[in-house]
Amino acid sequence: MLVEKQVSLQPYNSFGIAARAEQLARIGHPSDLLGLMAQPEWGTSPHFVLGGGSNLVITGDVPGLVLKVEIPGRCLVEETAKGWLVEAGAGENWHDFVAWTLAQGWPGLENMALIPGTVGAAPVQNIGAYGVELQDRFHSLDAIDLVTGRSLTLDAAQCGFGYRDSVFKHAPSDERSMGLAGRALITRVRFWLPKPWKPVLGYLDLERKMAETGIHQPGAQQIFDWVVAIRRAKLPDPAVIGNAGSFFKNPTVTPEQCADIIARDPKVVHYPMPDGSIKLAAGWLIDACGWKGKTLGHAGVYEKQALVLVNRGTPERPCTGGEVMTLAKAIQTSVYERFGIRLEPEPVVI
């Protein structure tokens, strides 16, 4: 297969950061990857798996080989009285896949509409929005071990899902560790969409939509439309303003820590969690520190949502990954000094 050299990665990361890949190969089928792995130079060169590039900050040119995953395909694997088992190739656009499942009459993913990226990248991040996380609908995935070339099939437990976390974000510490960061390339993902369908509406923005419209028993398509409208109103379109979506994870604290913060800042946005902890809105914390709309170098904080960092560069002087991370670290310092909370970035930084 063709391996391109010195390829610009600017079109392949939603932040629009200018960087180059020393080499880039497009993986349209698992056999493409196995062909590369059969070449003698495979084991001597570093490689990086690239999905949609929507959750990525590139801080410099990428050495070695970039594996751009473009595996297509959507299908219904099985339907039973209890639900639908649906599969998609790792290169499929996530939002398009969600819209397709609804068009087929298979609801369950509607709360995660308009999340940027590909299907294959979704389990890595354990994406989620408006009360639903990928792990809630996940069934299994197929992957290829980048060291041995063996095919893997992993269920939810083996993926080690956590809040915006999975086994694919952790490097193996030893031969027995399940850390698969840099070790596996996801090829296909399957989702279990249960019957009967039940709407997930316990989120403030969706409750507001119900109040505004008077629709108190929305169907899956209505929730999909609401989520799309909410996200478009709050978040910048990467095609217009480069960004990586929500840049920081919402931190969790103990009820005692939350009470302490409320005593100082009664308006803090917080959500009780099933395990007794309290999730705080990272965007609110950042806004409270005065960062909304601010710019540092050629990276800035989106004026409509403080949780989103954006590319303020120009074609002549594009934003760099270093500028993004300098801004991120300044925000982390401000939030820690005021609230005693350490914000953790969501994107992968390379």
C-alpha positions as a Markdown table, in Angstrom:
| # | Residue | x | y | z |
|---|---|---|---|---|
| 1 | Met | 0.0 | 0.0 | 0.0 |
| 2 | Leu | 1.0 | 3.6 | -0.5 |
| 3 | Val | 2.8 | 5.3 | 2.4 |
| 4 | Glu | 2.9 | 9.1 | 2.0 |
| 5 | Lys | 5.8 | 11.1 | 3.3 |
| 6 | Gln | 5.9 | 14.5 | 5.0 |
| 7 | Val | 2.1 | 14.8 | 5.2 |
| 8 | Ser | 0.5 | 17.9 | 6.7 |
| 9 | Leu | -1.7 | 16.9 | 9.7 |
| 10 | Gln | -3.5 | 20.3 | 9.8 |
| 11 | Pro | -6.5 | 19.0 | 7.9 |
| 12 | Tyr | -6.6 | 15.9 | 10.2 |
| 13 | Asn | -6.9 | 17.5 | 13.6 |
| 14 | Ser | -10.0 | 19.6 | 14.5 |
| 15 | Phe | -7.8 | 22.2 | 16.4 |
| 16 | Gly | -6.2 | 23.0 | 13.0 |
| 17 | Ile | -2.7 | 22.8 | 14.5 |
| 18 | Ala | 0.0 | 22.9 | 11.8 |
| 19 | Ala | 2.2 | 19.9 | 12.1 |
| 20 | Arg | 3.6 | 17.1 | 9.8 |
| 21 | Ala | 3.7 | 13.4 | 9.8 |
| 22 | Glu | 7.0 | 11.9 | 8.8 |
| 23 | Gln | 5.0 | 9.1 | 7.1 |
| 24 | Leu | 1.3 | 8.4 | 6.9 |
| 25 | Ala | -0.7 | 5.3 | 5.8 |
| 26 | Arg | -4.4 | 5.2 | 5.3 |
| 27 | Ile | -6.0 | 2.0 | 6.9 |
| 28 | Gly | -9.1 | 1.3 | 5.0 |
| 29 | His | -9.2 | -2.4 | 5.9 |
| 30 | Pro | -7.5 | -4.6 | 8.5 |
| 31 | Ser | -5.4 | -6.2 | 5.8 |
| 32 | Asp | -3.8 | -2.8 | 5.1 |
| 33 | Leu | -2.4 | -2.8 | 8.6 |
| 34 | Leu | -1.3 | -6.4 | 8.4 |
| 35 | Gly | 0.5 | -5.6 | 5.2 |
| 36 | Leu | 2.5 | -2.8 | 6.9 |
| 37 | Met | 3.3 | -5.0 | 9.9 |
| 38 | Ala | 4.8 | -7.6 | 7.5 |
| 39 | Gln | 7.4 | -5.2 | 6.4 |
| 40 | Pro | 10.9 | -5.4 | 8.0 |
| 41 | Glu | 11.0 | -1.8 | 9.1 |
| 42 | Trp | 7.7 | -2.0 | 11.1 |
| 43 | Gly | 9.4 | -2.9 | 14.4 |
| 44 | Thr | 12.0 | -0.2 | 14.2 |
| 45 | Ser | 9.8 | 2.9 | 13.6 |
| 46 | Pro | 7.3 | 4.5 | 16.0 |
| 47 | His | 3.7 | 4.6 | 15.0 |
| 48 | Phe | 0.7 | 6.7 | 16.1 |
| 49 | Val | -3.0 | 5.8 | 15.5 |
| 50 | Leu | -5.1 | 8.7 | 14.2 |
| 51 | Gly | -8.9 | 8.6 | 14.1 |
| 52 | Gly | -10.8 | 11.8 | 13.5 |
| 53 | Gly | -8.3 | 14.0 | 15.2 |
| 54 | Ser | -11.1 | 15.7 | 17.2 |
| 55 | Asn | -9.6 | 15.0 | 20.7 |
| 56 | Leu | -6.0 | 15.7 | 19.9 |
| 57 | Val | -3.3 | 18.4 | 20.6 |
| 58 | Ile | -0.2 | 18.0 | 18.4 |
| 59 | Thr | 2.8 | 19.8 | 19.9 |
| 60 | Gly | 5.2 | 19.2 | 17.1 |
| 61 | Asp | 5.9 | 17.1 | 14.0 |
| 62 | Val | 5.1 | 13.4 | 14.5 |
| 63 | Pro | 8.0 | 11.0 | 13.8 |
| 64 | Gly | 7.6 | 7.6 | 12.4 |
| 65 | Leu | 4.4 | 6.3 | 10.9 |
| 66 | Val | 0.9 | 7.8 | 11.4 |
| 67 | Leu | -1.9 | 5.2 | 10.9 |
| 68 | Lys | -4.9 | 7.1 | 9.8 |
| 69 | Val | -8.0 | 4.8 | 10.4 |
| 70 | Glu | -10.5 | 5.0 | 7.6 |
| 71 | Ile | -12.3 | 1.6 | 7.9 |
| 72 | Pro | -15.9 | 2.0 | 6.7 |
| 73 | Gly | -19.1 | 0.0 | 7.3 |
| 74 | Arg | -22.4 | 0.0 | 9.2 |
| 75 | Cys | -24.7 | -3.0 | 9.8 |
| 76 | Leu | -27.2 | -4.6 | 12.1 |
| 77 | Val | -25.6 | -7.7 | 13.5 |
| 78 | Glu | -28.6 | -9.1 | 15.4 |
| 79 | Glu | -32.1 | -8.1 | 16.5 |
| 80 | Thr | -33.8 | -9.8 | 19.4 |
| 81 | Ala | -36.8 | -9.1 | 21.6 |
| 82 | Lys | -34.4 | -7.4 | 24.0 |
| 83 | Gly | -32.6 | -5.1 | 21.6 |
| 84 | Trp | -30.5 | -4.4 | 18.6 |
| 85 | Leu | -26.8 | -5.2 | 18.2 |
| 86 | Val | -25.3 | -2.7 | 15.7 |
| 87 | Glu | -21.7 | -2.5 | 14.3 |
| 88 | Ala | -19.7 | 0.2 | 12.6 |
| 89 | Gly | -16.2 | 0.4 | 11.1 |
| 90 | Ala | -13.7 | 2.4 | 13.1 |
| 91 | Gly | -13.4 | 5.0 | 10.4 |
| 92 | Glu | -17.1 | 5.9 | 10.3 |
| 93 | Asn | -18.0 | 9.5 | 11.4 |
| 94 | Trp | -19.6 | 9.2 | 14.9 |
| 95 | His | -22.4 | 11.7 | 14.4 |
| 96 | Asp | -23.4 | 10.3 | 11.0 |
| 97 | Phe | -23.5 | 6.8 | 12.6 |
| 98 | Val | -25.8 | 8.0 | 15.4 |
| 99 | Ala | -28.1 | 9.6 | 12.8 |
| 100 | Trp | -28.1 | 6.4 | 10.7 |
| 101 | Thr | -29.1 | 4.3 | 13.7 |
| 102 | Leu | -32.1 | 6.5 | 14.4 |
| 103 | Ala | -33.1 | 6.5 | 10.7 |
| 104 | Gln | -33.2 | 2.7 | 10.9 |
| 105 | Gly | -35.4 | 2.8 | 13.9 |
| 106 | Trp | -32.8 | 1.8 | 16.4 |
| 107 | Pro | -32.7 | 4.4 | 19.2 |
| 108 | Gly | -30.3 | 4.7 | 22.1 |
| 109 | Leu | -27.4 | 6.8 | 21.0 |
| 110 | Glu | -29.3 | 10.1 | 20.5 |
| 111 | Asn | -27.9 | 11.9 | 23.6 |
| 112 | Met | -24.4 | 11.6 | 22.1 |
| 113 | Ala | -25.3 | 13.3 | 18.8 |
| 114 | Leu | -22.9 | 15.8 | 17.2 |
| 115 | Ile | -19.9 | 14.6 | 19.2 |
| 116 | Pro | -17.0 | 15.0 | 16.8 |
| 117 | Gly | -14.7 | 12.2 | 15.8 |
| 118 | Thr | -14.9 | 8.6 | 14.5 |
| 119 | Val | -16.5 | 5.5 | 15.8 |
| 120 | Gly | -13.1 | 3.9 | 16.5 |
| 121 | Ala | -12.0 | 6.7 | 18.7 |
| 122 | Ala | -15.2 | 6.7 | 20.7 |
| 123 | Pro | -14.3 | 3.8 | 23.1 |
| 124 | Val | -10.8 | 5.3 | 23.6 |
| 125 | Gln | -12.3 | 8.4 | 25.2 |
| 126 | Asn | -15.4 | 6.7 | 26.5 |
| 127 | Ile | -17.3 | 9.6 | 25.0 |
| 128 | Gly | -20.5 | 10.9 | 26.6 |
| 129 | Ala | -23.0 | 13.7 | 26.7 |
| 130 | Tyr | -26.3 | 14.6 | 28.3 |
| 131 | Gly | -26.5 | 11.7 | 30.7 |
| 132 | Val | -25.3 | 8.9 | 28.5 |
| 133 | Glu | -21.8 | 7.5 | 28.1 |
| 134 | Leu | -20.5 | 5.1 | 25.4 |
| 135 | Gln | -20.0 | 2.4 | 28.0 |
| 136 | Asp | -23.8 | 2.5 | 28.6 |
| 137 | Arg | -24.4 | 1.3 | 25.0 |
| 138 | Phe | -21.2 | -0.6 | 24.3 |
| 139 | His | -21.1 | -4.3 | 23.5 |
| 140 | Ser | -17.7 | -5.2 | 22.2 |
| 141 | Leu | -15.0 | -4.2 | 19.7 |
| 142 | Asp | -12.4 | -5.7 | 17.4 |
| 143 | Ala | -8.8 | -4.5 | 17.3 |
| 144 | Ile | -5.4 | -5.6 | 16.1 |
| 145 | Asp | -2.4 | -5.9 | 18.4 |
| 146 | Leu | 0.3 | -3.6 | 16.9 |
| 147 | Val | 3.1 | -5.8 | 18.3 |
| 148 | Thr | 1.9 | -9.3 | 17.5 |
| 149 | Gly | -0.6 | -8.7 | 14.7 |
| 150 | Arg | -3.2 | -10.8 | 16.5 |
| 151 | Ser | -6.9 | -9.9 | 16.3 |
| 152 | Leu | -8.5 | -9.0 | 19.6 |
| 153 | Thr | -12.1 | -8.9 | 20.7 |
| 154 | Leu | -12.8 | -7.0 | 23.9 |
| 155 | Asp | -15.9 | -6.6 | 26.0 |
| 156 | Ala | -16.7 | -3.7 | 28.2 |
| 157 | Ala | -14.9 | -5.1 | 31.2 |
| 158 | Gln | -11.8 | -5.6 | 29.2 |
| 159 | Cys | -11.9 | -2.0 | 27.9 |
| 160 | Gly | -11.7 | -0.7 | 31.5 |
| 161 | Phe | -14.0 | 2.2 | 30.9 |
| 162 | Gly | -14.0 | 5.1 | 33.3 |
| 163 | Tyr | -14.9 | 8.8 | 33.0 |
| 164 | Arg | -13.4 | 9.8 | 29.7 |
| 165 | Asp | -11.0 | 6.9 | 30.1 |
| 166 | Ser | -10.3 | 3.4 | 28.9 |
| 167 | Val | -7.5 | 0.8 | 28.7 |
| 168 | Phe | -6.6 | 2.5 | 25.4 |
| 169 | Lys | -5.3 | 5.6 | 27.2 |
| 170 | His | -2.9 | 3.7 | 29.5 |
| 171 | Ala | 0.5 | 2.3 | 28.5 |
| 172 | Pro | 1.2 | -1.3 | 29.5 |
| 173 | Ser | 3.4 | -1.2 | 32.6 |
| 174 | Asp | 4.6 | -4.8 | 32.1 |
| 175 | Glu | 3.7 | -7.9 | 30.1 |
| 176 | Arg | 0.7 | -8.6 | 32.3 |
| 177 | Ser | -0.8 | -5.1 | 32.2 |
| 178 | Met | -3.9 | -4.5 | 30.1 |
| 179 | Gly | -2.8 | -1.0 | 29.1 |
| 180 | Leu | -3.2 | -0.8 | 25.3 |
| 181 | Ala | -2.1 | 2.8 | 24.6 |
| 182 | Gly | -0.1 | 2.6 | 21.4 |
| 183 | Arg | -0.5 | -1.1 | 21.4 |
| 184 | Ala | -3.8 | -1.6 | 19.6 |
| 185 | Leu | -5.7 | -0.3 | 16.6 |
| 186 | Ile | -9.5 | -0.6 | 16.8 |
| 187 | Thr | -11.1 | -1.8 | 13.6 |
| 188 | Arg | -14.8 | -2.3 | 14.5 |
| 189 | Val | -17.1 | -1.4 | 17.3 |
| 190 | Arg | -20.5 | -2.9 | 18.3 |
| 191 | Phe | -23.3 | -1.3 | 20.4 |
| 192 | Trp | -26.2 | -2.9 | 22.2 |
| 193 | Leu | -29.4 | -0.7 | 22.0 |
| 194 | Pro | -31.9 | -2.1 | 24.4 |
| 195 | Lys | -35.7 | -2.6 | 24.0 |
| 196 | Pro | -37.9 | -1.1 | 25.2 |
| 197 | Trp | -36.2 | 2.3 | 24.5 |
| 198 | Lys | -36.2 | 4.7 | 27.5 |
| 199 | Pro | -35.4 | 8.4 | 27.1 |
| 200 | Val | -32.5 | 9.9 | 29.2 |
| 201 | Leu | -33.7 | 13.3 | 30.2 |
| 202 | Gly | -32.2 | 14.1 | 33.6 |
| 203 | Tyr | -29.9 | 16.9 | 32.3 |
| 204 | Leu | -30.5 | 20.6 | 32.8 |
| 205 | Asp | -30.3 | 21.6 | 29.2 |
| 206 | Leu | -32.8 | 18.9 | 28.1 |
| 207 | Glu | -35.1 | 19.8 | 30.9 |
| 208 | Arg | -35.1 | 23.4 | 29.7 |
| 209 | Lys | -35.9 | 22.2 | 26.1 |
| 210 | Met | -38.9 | 20.3 | 27.5 |
| 211 | Ala | -40.1 | 23.4 | 29.4 |
| 212 | Glu | -39.6 | 25.6 | 26.3 |
| 213 | Thr | -41.4 | 23.4 | 23.9 |
| 214 | Gly | -44.0 | 21.8 | 26.2 |
| 215 | Ile | -42.9 | 18.4 | 25.0 |
| 216 | His | -42.6 | 16.3 | 28.1 |
| 217 | Gln | -42.4 | 12.9 | 26.5 |
| 218 | Pro | -40.0 | 13.4 | 23.6 |
| 219 | Gly | -39.0 | 10.6 | 21.2 |
| 220 | Ala | -35.5 | 9.6 | 20.3 |
| 221 | Gln | -35.4 | 11.8 | 17.2 |
| 222 | Gln | -36.7 | 14.8 | 19.2 |
| 223 | Ile | -33.9 | 14.3 | 21.8 |
| 224 | Phe | -31.4 | 14.0 | 18.9 |
| 225 | Asp | -32.6 | 17.3 | 17.5 |
| 226 | Trp | -32.5 | 19.0 | 20.8 |
| 227 | Val | -28.9 | 17.8 | 21.5 |
| 228 | Val | -27.8 | 19.0 | 18.1 |
| 229 | Ala | -29.3 | 22.4 | 18.7 |
| 230 | Ile | -27.8 | 22.7 | 22.2 |
| 231 | Arg | -24.4 | 21.7 | 21.1 |
| 232 | Arg | -24.4 | 24.1 | 18.1 |
| 233 | Ala | -25.5 | 27.0 | 20.3 |
| 234 | Lys | -22.8 | 26.3 | 22.9 |
| 235 | Leu | -19.8 | 24.9 | 20.9 |
| 236 | Pro | -17.9 | 26.3 | 18.0 |
| 237 | Asp | -17.9 | 24.4 | 14.7 |
| 238 | Pro | -14.3 | 23.1 | 14.1 |
| 239 | Ala | -14.7 | 23.8 | 10.4 |
| 240 | Val | -15.0 | 27.5 | 11.4 |
| 241 | Ile | -13.0 | 27.8 | 14.6 |
| 242 | Gly | -10.4 | 25.1 | 15.4 |
| 243 | Asn | -11.0 | 23.4 | 18.7 |
| 244 | Ala | -11.0 | 20.0 | 20.4 |
| 245 | Gly | -14.4 | 20.2 | 22.1 |
| 246 | Ser | -14.4 | 20.1 | 25.9 |
| 247 | Phe | -10.8 | 20.5 | 26.9 |
| 248 | Phe | -11.1 | 19.6 | 30.6 |
| 249 | Lys | -12.8 | 16.7 | 32.4 |
| 250 | Asn | -15.5 | 17.7 | 34.9 |
| 251 | Pro | -13.8 | 17.0 | 38.3 |
| 252 | Thr | -15.5 | 15.0 | 41.0 |
| 253 | Val | -15.2 | 15.9 | 44.7 |
| 254 | Thr | -16.5 | 14.6 | 48.0 |
| 255 | Pro | -19.7 | 16.1 | 49.4 |
| 256 | Glu | -17.6 | 17.8 | 52.1 |
| 257 | Gln | -15.4 | 19.5 | 49.4 |
| 258 | Cys | -18.4 | 20.6 | 47.5 |
| 259 | Ala | -20.0 | 22.1 | 50.6 |
| 260 | Asp | -16.8 | 24.0 | 51.2 |
| 261 | Ile | -16.9 | 25.4 | 47.7 |
| 262 | Ile | -20.6 | 26.2 | 47.9 |
| 263 | Ala | -19.9 | 28.2 | 51.1 |
| 264 | Arg | -17.6 | 30.4 | 49.1 |
| 265 | Asp | -19.3 | 30.3 | 45.7 |
| 266 | Pro | -23.0 | 29.4 | 46.1 |
| 267 | Lys | -23.6 | 29.5 | 42.4 |
| 268 | Val | -21.1 | 26.7 | 41.6 |
| 269 | Val | -22.7 | 24.2 | 39.1 |
| 270 | His | -22.6 | 20.7 | 40.5 |
| 271 | Tyr | -24.3 | 17.3 | 40.0 |
| 272 | Pro | -24.7 | 14.5 | 42.6 |
| 273 | Met | -23.3 | 11.1 | 41.3 |
| 274 | Pro | -24.7 | 7.6 | 42.0 |
| 275 | Asp | -21.6 | 6.8 | 44.0 |
| 276 | Gly | -22.1 | 9.7 | 46.4 |
| 277 | Ser | -19.5 | 11.9 | 44.9 |
| 278 | Ile | -20.3 | 15.3 | 43.4 |
| 279 | Lys | -19.3 | 16.3 | 39.8 |
| 280 | Leu | -18.5 | 20.0 | 39.3 |
| 281 | Ala | -18.8 | 21.8 | 36.0 |
| 282 | Ala | -15.3 | 22.5 | 34.8 |
| 283 | Gly | -16.6 | 25.2 | 32.5 |
| 284 | Trp | -18.1 | 27.1 | 35.4 |
| 285 | Leu | -14.9 | 26.9 | 37.4 |
| 286 | Ile | -12.9 | 28.3 | 34.5 |
| 287 | Asp | -15.4 | 31.0 | 33.9 |
| 288 | Ala | -15.4 | 32.0 | 37.6 |
| 289 | Cys | -11.6 | 32.5 | 37.2 |
| 290 | Gly | -12.2 | 35.0 | 34.5 |
| 291 | Trp | -10.9 | 33.1 | 31.5 |
| 292 | Lys | -13.9 | 33.1 | 29.2 |
| 293 | Gly | -13.1 | 35.0 | 26.0 |
| 294 | Lys | -9.4 | 35.5 | 27.0 |
| 295 | Thr | -6.5 | 34.8 | 24.5 |
| 296 | Leu | -2.9 | 33.8 | 25.3 |
| 297 | Gly | -0.7 | 33.8 | 22.2 |
| 298 | His | -2.7 | 32.3 | 19.4 |
| 299 | Ala | -4.9 | 30.1 | 21.7 |
| 300 | Gly | -8.0 | 31.3 | 23.4 |
| 301 | Val | -11.0 | 30.4 | 25.5 |
| 302 | Tyr | -14.3 | 30.3 | 23.6 |
| 303 | Glu | -16.5 | 33.3 | 24.6 |
| 304 | Lys | -19.7 | 31.1 | 24.7 |
| 305 | Gln | -18.3 | 28.2 | 26.7 |
| 306 | Ala | -15.2 | 28.4 | 28.9 |
| 307 | Leu | -14.6 | 24.7 | 28.7 |
| 308 | Val | -13.6 | 25.0 | 25.1 |
| 309 | Leu | -10.2 | 26.2 | 24.0 |
| 310 | Val | -10.0 | 27.5 | 20.4 |
| 311 | Asn | -7.5 | 28.3 | 17.7 |
| 312 | Arg | -7.1 | 32.1 | 17.3 |
| 313 | Gly | -4.3 | 31.8 | 14.8 |
| 314 | Thr | -4.2 | 32.9 | 11.1 |
| 315 | Pro | -3.1 | 31.1 | 8.0 |
| 316 | Glu | 0.1 | 33.2 | 8.2 |
| 317 | Arg | 0.6 | 32.4 | 11.9 |
| 318 | Pro | -1.2 | 29.3 | 12.9 |
| 319 | Cys | -1.8 | 28.3 | 16.5 |
| 320 | Thr | 0.8 | 25.8 | 17.8 |
| 321 | Gly | 0.2 | 22.9 | 20.2 |
| 322 | Gly | 2.7 | 24.6 | 22.6 |
| 323 | Glu | 0.5 | 27.7 | 22.8 |
| 324 | Val | -2.6 | 25.5 | 23.5 |
| 325 | Met | -0.9 | 23.7 | 26.3 |
| 326 | Thr | 0.5 | 27.0 | 27.8 |
| 327 | Leu | -3.0 | 28.3 | 28.0 |
| 328 | Ala | -4.3 | 25.1 | 29.4 |
| 329 | Lys | -1.6 | 25.1 | 32.2 |
| 330 | Ala | -2.4 | 28.7 | 33.0 |
| 331 | Ile | -6.1 | 27.8 | 33.4 |
| 332 | Gln | -5.2 | 24.8 | 35.6 |
| 333 | Thr | -3.1 | 27.0 | 37.9 |
| 334 | Ser | -6.0 | 29.6 | 38.3 |
| 335 | Val | -8.6 | 27.0 | 39.1 |
| 336 | Tyr | -6.3 | 25.2 | 41.6 |
| 337 | Glu | -5.3 | 28.5 | 43.3 |
| 338 | Arg | -9.0 | 29.5 | 43.7 |
| 339 | Phe | -10.8 | 26.2 | 44.3 |
| 340 | Gly | -8.0 | 23.7 | 45.2 |
| 341 | Ile | -9.1 | 21.5 | 42.3 |
| 342 | Arg | -6.7 | 20.2 | 39.6 |
| 343 | Leu | -8.4 | 20.1 | 36.2 |
| 344 | Glu | -7.4 | 17.2 | 33.9 |
| 345 | Pro | -7.2 | 17.7 | 30.2 |
| 346 | Glu | -9.4 | 15.5 | 28.0 |
| 347 | Pro | -7.5 | 15.5 | 24.7 |
| 348 | Val | -4.5 | 13.3 | 23.9 |
| 349 | Val | -1.4 | 15.4 | 23.7 |
| 350 | Ile | 1.5 | 14.3 | 21.5 |
